[in-house]
Amino acid sequence: MAFQTVRGMRDFLPEQARKKQFIEDLCRRTFERYGFEPLQTPILEDFALLSAKGSGGEAIKDEIYYFKDKGERELGMRYDLTVPLARIAAGNPSLPKPFKRYCVGTVYRYDRPQAKRYREFTQADFDILGSKSVLSDFEILNVACDVMRALGLEFKVKVNNRKVLEELAKKCSVQETQVKDTFRAIDKLDKIGEKEVRRELREKGIDDTILGMIFTNSFDDVKAALGGAECVEELGSLLDMCGRNGLVEVAFDLSLARGLEYYTGMVFEVALESGPSVCGGGRYDRLAEAYGGQPTPALGGSFGIDRILDTIEKDIVMGKGTDIFIAAASPEGQSEAIKIAARLRKAGTAVETDVMGRSVKNNIDYANRSGIGFFAAIGEDEIKRGTFRVKEMSSGREMEFRLDDTAAITALLKG
């Protein structure tokens, strides 16, 4: 019987796994430069949490991995990293504020698998709890831009404010009870187009006048329509801050609604130039409250690691993780090879040694195939001389070192 991965999930063999890890580590380093600290949460959560108000209700059972355990407890696999964060915020009201955390982990959704959409995938989230200030909105956008720049990607960032969109909808004769349905329809503009969105709005009895404002996409028109509304001032201040501080990729986009209902203010989406969205988020000031916590202003963003990997994998060039292969050229050389490898590893060098009992020639072939940069063989002659040669595989150049000259060998390998 040939076993395969579960539908919608996949294996990452070493080369691909190292590329994925490179993206994840780059995100971690960037988050930590801004003072975000790591947080880990369980993959399994109580289904009552996953279906609570602010999540998706009982209907979400069809969209997630849901089951009962041996104790008949209803559980589910986490479908994002925000709901567990809201649980932590609700259960730990004394967390120092701002509470800045990041989490890189797998999440699970029972979607129909398709191109660049999986049932198991990795997200890299970064969030700030406790701040109402537009400064925190700006910092979240700054972090997102820094990650994209570090990846060397051309990108654009769309920014809007859910309160602005809500006030504008009311100005355009959308009833308060229809606002959520209006947002859901607007959020589909990129997917189904204007004609289908208008049809959906009309079928639900919703005035589609707001679409005219959206397609004009003028912040000046929005300010004229809503006057001195606080949400307009808030968004204007954020856009101005981005412009004055070099976030040239950030632009106002009134069509951005973000489908999740828990967003309460600024929303954003990061997309590759002529490519898919790879990051999104916004402000969700009422989410902790929805899970029984104290009122806690909060906002954050989430990178789709798998989507980034699928898009740029062919452009990421990763060398072999091993710096040098050290082989034994004779039985007497085996012990010395192990000692040299141990000293180099202690100095921070990645060393591979022969565990297959191969000849020197076969070990050289293996090192070549594996892309290992340097090779050395230790035998009886090397022990007698007290020196050995290190070969640079790409050029064939050889350099001689004393057996105990760890510093000089390390300098070569790291140079």
C-alpha positions as CSV (number, residue, x, y, z in Angstrom):
1,M,0.0,0.0,0.0
2,A,1.4,3.4,-1.0
3,F,0.8,6.0,1.7
4,Q,0.2,9.6,0.8
5,T,-0.2,12.9,2.7
6,V,-3.7,13.9,3.8
7,R,-5.5,15.8,1.1
8,G,-4.7,19.5,1.3
9,M,-1.5,19.0,3.2
10,R,2.1,18.4,2.0
11,D,5.6,17.4,2.9
12,F,8.6,19.8,2.7
13,L,11.7,18.0,1.8
14,P,15.0,19.6,3.0
15,E,15.7,22.1,0.2
16,Q,12.1,23.4,0.2
17,A,11.9,23.2,4.0
18,R,15.1,25.4,4.3
19,K,13.5,28.0,2.0
20,K,10.4,28.0,4.1
21,Q,12.4,28.3,7.3
22,F,14.4,31.2,5.7
23,I,11.1,33.1,5.3
24,E,9.9,32.3,8.7
25,D,13.2,33.3,10.4
26,L,13.3,36.5,8.4
27,C,9.8,37.3,9.8
28,R,10.9,36.5,13.3
29,R,14.0,38.7,13.1
30,T,12.0,41.6,11.8
31,F,9.3,41.3,14.4
32,E,11.9,41.1,17.2
33,R,13.7,44.3,15.9
34,Y,10.4,46.1,16.8
35,G,10.2,44.6,20.3
36,F,7.7,41.9,19.5
37,E,8.1,38.7,21.6
38,P,7.3,35.1,20.8
39,L,4.1,33.4,21.8
40,Q,3.1,29.8,21.3
41,T,-0.5,28.5,21.5
42,P,-1.9,24.9,21.1
43,I,-3.0,23.6,17.8
44,L,-6.2,22.3,19.5
45,E,-8.7,24.6,21.0
46,D,-12.1,24.2,22.7
47,F,-14.8,24.3,20.0
48,A,-16.7,26.7,22.1
49,L,-13.9,29.2,21.7
50,L,-13.6,28.6,17.9
51,S,-17.3,29.1,17.4
52,A,-17.8,32.0,19.9
53,K,-19.2,35.3,19.0
54,G,-16.5,37.1,17.0
55,S,-15.3,33.9,15.4
56,G,-17.8,32.1,13.2
57,G,-20.6,30.7,15.2
58,E,-21.8,27.1,15.0
59,A,-21.6,27.2,11.2
60,I,-17.9,27.3,11.4
61,K,-17.9,23.6,12.2
62,D,-18.1,22.9,8.4
63,E,-15.0,25.0,7.7
64,I,-12.6,23.6,10.3
65,Y,-11.2,20.3,11.6
66,Y,-13.8,19.5,14.3
67,F,-14.0,16.3,16.4
68,K,-14.8,14.9,19.8
69,D,-12.0,13.4,21.9
70,K,-12.1,10.3,24.0
71,G,-13.7,12.3,26.8
72,E,-16.5,13.5,24.4
73,R,-15.1,17.0,24.6
74,E,-15.8,19.1,21.5
75,L,-12.5,20.3,20.0
76,G,-11.2,21.9,16.8
77,M,-7.9,22.6,15.2
78,R,-7.0,26.3,15.2
79,Y,-7.9,28.1,11.9
80,D,-6.0,31.3,12.7
81,L,-3.6,32.6,15.3
82,T,-5.8,35.6,16.3
83,V,-8.5,33.7,18.2
84,P,-6.0,32.0,20.5
85,L,-4.4,35.4,21.2
86,A,-7.9,36.8,22.1
87,R,-8.3,33.9,24.5
88,I,-5.0,34.8,26.1
89,A,-5.8,38.5,26.3
90,A,-9.2,37.7,27.9
91,G,-7.7,35.3,30.5
92,N,-4.7,37.5,31.4
93,P,-5.9,41.1,32.0
94,S,-2.8,42.0,33.8
95,L,-0.5,41.6,30.8
96,P,1.8,44.6,30.6
97,K,0.7,47.0,27.8
98,P,1.5,47.3,25.1
99,F,1.6,43.5,24.8
100,K,3.5,43.0,21.6
101,R,3.7,39.4,20.4
102,Y,4.4,37.3,17.3
103,C,3.6,33.8,16.6
104,V,4.7,31.6,13.7
105,G,2.7,28.4,13.4
106,T,0.5,26.1,11.5
107,V,-3.2,26.5,11.1
108,Y,-5.9,24.3,9.7
109,R,-9.0,25.0,7.6
110,Y,-11.3,22.6,5.8
111,D,-11.3,24.5,2.5
112,R,-11.3,22.9,-0.9
113,P,-7.6,22.5,-1.8
114,Q,-6.6,24.5,-4.9
115,A,-3.6,26.4,-6.2
116,K,-1.7,28.1,-3.3
117,R,-4.5,27.2,-0.9
118,Y,-4.0,24.3,1.5
119,R,-5.8,22.8,4.5
120,E,-2.6,23.0,6.6
121,F,-0.5,26.2,6.2
122,T,1.8,28.4,8.2
123,Q,1.1,32.0,9.3
124,A,3.4,34.5,10.8
125,D,1.3,36.9,13.0
126,F,2.4,40.1,14.8
127,D,0.0,42.0,17.1
128,I,-0.1,44.9,19.5
129,L,-2.6,44.9,22.4
130,G,-3.4,47.9,24.6
131,S,-2.8,50.8,22.2
132,K,-5.5,53.0,20.7
133,S,-2.9,55.3,19.1
134,V,-2.4,55.7,15.4
135,L,1.3,55.2,16.2
136,S,0.5,51.5,16.6
137,D,-1.3,51.4,13.3
138,F,1.7,52.9,11.7
139,E,4.1,50.5,13.4
140,I,2.1,47.4,12.1
141,L,2.3,48.8,8.6
142,N,6.0,49.5,9.0
143,V,6.7,46.0,10.2
144,A,4.8,44.5,7.2
145,C,6.8,46.7,4.8
146,D,10.1,45.8,6.4
147,V,9.4,42.1,6.0
148,M,8.6,42.6,2.3
149,R,11.6,44.7,1.6
150,A,13.9,42.2,3.4
151,L,12.5,39.5,1.1
152,G,13.4,41.7,-1.9
153,L,9.9,41.9,-3.2
154,E,8.0,44.5,-5.1
155,F,4.7,45.1,-3.3
156,K,1.9,47.5,-2.6
157,V,-0.1,48.0,0.6
158,K,-3.8,48.9,0.5
159,V,-5.2,50.7,3.6
160,N,-8.7,51.6,4.6
161,N,-10.7,52.1,7.8
162,R,-13.8,50.0,8.6
163,K,-15.4,52.9,10.5
164,V,-14.9,55.2,7.5
165,L,-16.5,52.6,5.2
166,E,-19.4,52.1,7.6
167,E,-20.1,55.8,8.0
168,L,-19.9,56.2,4.2
169,A,-22.3,53.3,3.7
170,K,-24.9,54.9,5.9
171,K,-24.4,58.2,4.0
172,C,-25.2,56.3,0.8
173,S,-28.5,55.0,2.2
174,V,-27.3,51.6,3.4
175,Q,-29.4,50.5,6.4
176,E,-27.4,49.7,9.6
177,T,-28.7,46.1,9.5
178,Q,-27.3,45.8,5.9
179,V,-23.8,47.1,6.6
180,K,-22.2,43.7,7.2
181,D,-23.7,42.2,4.0
182,T,-22.5,45.3,2.1
183,F,-18.9,44.8,3.4
184,R,-19.0,41.1,2.4
185,A,-20.1,42.1,-1.1
186,I,-17.5,44.9,-1.5
187,D,-14.8,42.5,-0.3
188,K,-15.5,40.3,-3.4
189,L,-14.8,43.1,-5.9
190,D,-11.4,41.8,-6.8
191,K,-12.8,38.2,-7.2
192,I,-16.1,38.6,-9.0
193,G,-16.0,42.2,-10.4
194,E,-18.3,45.2,-10.3
195,K,-21.3,43.7,-12.2
196,E,-21.6,40.7,-9.9
197,V,-21.2,42.8,-6.7
198,R,-23.9,45.2,-7.9
199,R,-26.2,42.2,-8.6
200,E,-25.5,40.7,-5.1
201,L,-26.3,44.1,-3.5
202,R,-29.5,44.5,-5.4
203,E,-30.7,41.0,-4.6
204,K,-30.3,41.8,-0.9
205,G,-32.1,45.1,-1.4
206,I,-29.0,47.2,-0.7
207,D,-28.5,50.6,-2.4
208,D,-25.4,50.3,-4.5
209,T,-24.6,54.1,-4.6
210,I,-21.6,53.5,-2.4
211,L,-19.9,51.7,-5.3
212,G,-19.5,55.0,-7.1
213,M,-17.5,56.4,-4.2
214,I,-15.4,53.3,-4.1
215,F,-14.5,53.4,-7.7
216,T,-13.6,57.1,-7.5
217,N,-11.4,56.2,-4.5
218,S,-10.8,59.8,-3.5
219,F,-9.9,60.5,0.1
220,D,-10.8,64.1,-0.5
221,D,-14.3,63.0,-1.5
222,V,-14.6,60.9,1.6
223,K,-13.6,63.9,3.8
224,A,-16.1,66.0,2.0
225,A,-18.9,63.4,2.6
226,L,-18.1,62.7,6.2
227,G,-16.9,66.1,7.4
228,G,-14.7,66.1,10.5
229,A,-15.6,62.6,11.6
230,E,-13.0,61.1,14.0
231,C,-12.5,58.0,11.9
232,V,-11.6,60.2,8.8
233,E,-9.1,62.2,10.9
234,E,-7.6,58.9,12.2
235,L,-7.2,57.5,8.7
236,G,-5.8,60.8,7.3
237,S,-3.3,60.9,10.1
238,L,-2.1,57.4,9.4
239,L,-1.7,58.1,5.6
240,D,0.2,61.3,6.3
241,M,2.5,59.5,8.8
242,C,3.2,56.8,6.1
243,G,4.0,59.4,3.5
244,R,6.3,61.4,5.8
245,N,8.2,58.3,6.9
246,G,9.0,56.6,3.6
247,L,6.2,54.0,3.4
248,V,5.7,54.9,-0.3
249,E,4.1,51.5,-1.0
250,V,1.1,52.4,1.2
251,A,-2.0,53.8,-0.5
252,F,-5.6,54.5,0.4
253,D,-8.1,52.0,-1.1
254,L,-11.7,52.5,-0.2
255,S,-12.6,49.1,-1.7
256,L,-10.7,47.2,1.0
257,A,-13.2,45.9,3.5
258,R,-11.6,42.7,4.8
259,G,-14.2,40.0,5.2
260,L,-13.8,39.2,8.9
261,E,-16.4,40.9,11.1
262,Y,-14.2,41.6,14.1
263,Y,-12.3,44.4,12.4
264,T,-13.2,47.8,14.0
265,G,-10.8,50.4,12.4
266,M,-7.8,50.4,10.2
267,V,-7.5,47.5,7.8
268,F,-4.7,46.7,5.4
269,E,-3.6,44.2,2.8
270,V,-0.2,43.6,1.3
271,A,0.0,42.2,-2.2
272,L,2.9,41.5,-4.6
273,E,3.1,43.7,-7.7
274,S,0.9,41.8,-10.2
275,G,0.6,39.0,-7.7
276,P,-1.4,37.6,-4.8
277,S,-2.1,39.0,-1.4
278,V,0.5,37.7,1.1
279,C,-0.3,39.6,4.3
280,G,-3.4,41.3,5.8
281,G,-4.8,42.5,9.0
282,G,-6.2,45.5,10.9
283,R,-7.6,46.8,14.2
284,Y,-9.9,44.6,16.3
285,D,-10.6,46.5,19.4
286,R,-13.6,44.4,20.6
287,L,-12.2,40.9,20.1
288,A,-10.9,40.2,23.7
289,E,-14.2,41.5,25.0
290,A,-16.1,39.0,22.8
291,Y,-14.2,36.2,24.7
292,G,-15.1,37.5,28.1
293,G,-12.1,39.8,28.6
294,Q,-11.8,43.5,29.5
295,P,-12.1,46.1,26.7
296,T,-8.7,45.9,25.0
297,P,-7.7,47.9,21.9
298,A,-5.8,45.6,19.6
299,L,-4.5,45.3,16.1
300,G,-2.1,43.1,14.0
301,G,-1.2,41.5,10.8
302,S,-0.6,38.0,9.4
303,F,1.8,36.8,6.7
304,G,0.9,33.7,4.7
305,I,4.2,31.9,4.7
306,D,3.1,29.2,2.2
307,R,1.8,31.7,-0.3
308,I,5.1,33.7,-0.2
309,L,7.0,30.4,-0.6
310,D,4.9,29.2,-3.5
311,T,5.4,32.6,-5.2
312,I,9.1,33.1,-4.8
313,E,10.5,29.6,-4.2
314,K,12.3,29.5,-7.5
315,D,14.0,32.8,-6.8
316,I,15.4,31.7,-3.4
317,V,18.9,30.3,-3.7
318,M,19.9,28.3,-0.6
319,G,23.4,26.8,-0.2
320,K,24.0,23.7,1.7
321,G,23.7,24.2,5.5
322,T,27.0,22.2,6.0
323,D,30.2,24.3,5.8
324,I,32.7,21.4,5.5
325,F,32.8,17.6,5.1
326,I,35.6,15.9,7.0
327,A,36.3,12.3,6.0
328,A,38.7,9.7,7.4
329,A,41.3,8.5,4.9
330,S,42.4,5.6,7.1
331,P,41.3,3.8,10.3
332,E,43.8,5.9,12.2
333,G,42.3,9.1,10.8
334,Q,38.8,8.3,12.1
335,S,39.3,9.5,15.6
336,E,41.2,12.6,14.6
337,A,38.5,13.5,12.0
338,I,35.9,13.3,14.8
339,K,38.0,15.4,17.1
340,I,38.5,18.2,14.5
341,A,34.8,18.1,13.6
342,A,33.9,18.5,17.3
343,R,36.2,21.5,17.7
344,L,34.8,23.2,14.6
345,R,31.2,22.6,15.7
346,K,32.0,24.1,19.1
347,A,33.3,27.2,17.2
348,G,30.0,27.5,15.4
349,T,30.8,25.7,12.1
350,A,28.4,23.2,10.5
351,V,30.4,20.0,9.9
352,E,29.4,16.7,8.4
353,T,31.4,13.5,8.8
354,D,31.2,10.1,7.1
355,V,28.6,7.8,8.7
356,M,28.4,5.4,5.8
357,G,31.9,4.0,5.8
358,R,32.6,5.3,2.2
359,S,35.9,5.7,0.4
360,V,37.4,9.2,0.2
361,K,36.4,9.4,-3.5
362,N,32.8,8.5,-2.7
363,N,32.7,11.1,0.1
364,I,34.1,13.7,-2.3
365,D,31.3,12.8,-4.8
366,Y,28.7,13.1,-2.0
367,A,30.0,16.5,-0.9
368,N,29.9,17.7,-4.5
369,R,26.3,16.5,-5.0
370,S,25.3,18.0,-1.7
371,G,26.7,21.5,-2.5
372,I,29.1,21.4,0.5
373,G,31.7,24.1,0.0
374,F,34.8,22.5,1.6
375,F,36.2,19.0,2.0
376,A,39.0,17.5,4.0
377,A,40.4,14.0,4.5
378,I,42.4,12.9,7.6
379,G,44.6,9.9,7.4
380,E,47.8,8.4,8.8
381,D,50.0,10.8,6.8
382,E,48.1,13.9,8.0
383,I,48.5,12.7,11.6
384,K,52.2,12.2,11.3
385,R,52.7,15.7,9.7
386,G,50.3,17.4,12.1
387,T,48.7,19.2,9.2
388,F,45.9,18.6,6.7
389,R,44.6,20.1,3.5
390,V,41.1,21.8,3.1
391,K,39.8,21.8,-0.5
392,E,37.5,24.5,-1.8
393,M,35.1,22.5,-3.9
394,S,34.1,25.2,-6.3
395,S,37.6,26.2,-7.3
396,G,39.7,23.2,-6.5
397,R,42.0,25.4,-4.4
398,E,43.7,23.7,-1.4
399,M,44.9,25.3,1.8
400,E,47.0,23.6,4.5
401,F,46.2,23.9,8.3
402,R,47.6,22.5,11.5
403,L,45.3,19.8,12.9
404,D,44.6,22.0,16.0
405,D,44.3,25.4,14.2
406,T,40.5,25.7,14.8
407,A,40.5,29.5,14.5
408,A,42.2,29.6,11.1
409,I,39.9,26.9,9.7
410,T,36.8,28.6,11.0
411,A,37.9,31.9,9.5
412,L,38.3,30.3,6.1
413,L,34.9,28.6,6.3
414,K,33.0,31.7,7.5
415,G,34.9,34.1,5.2
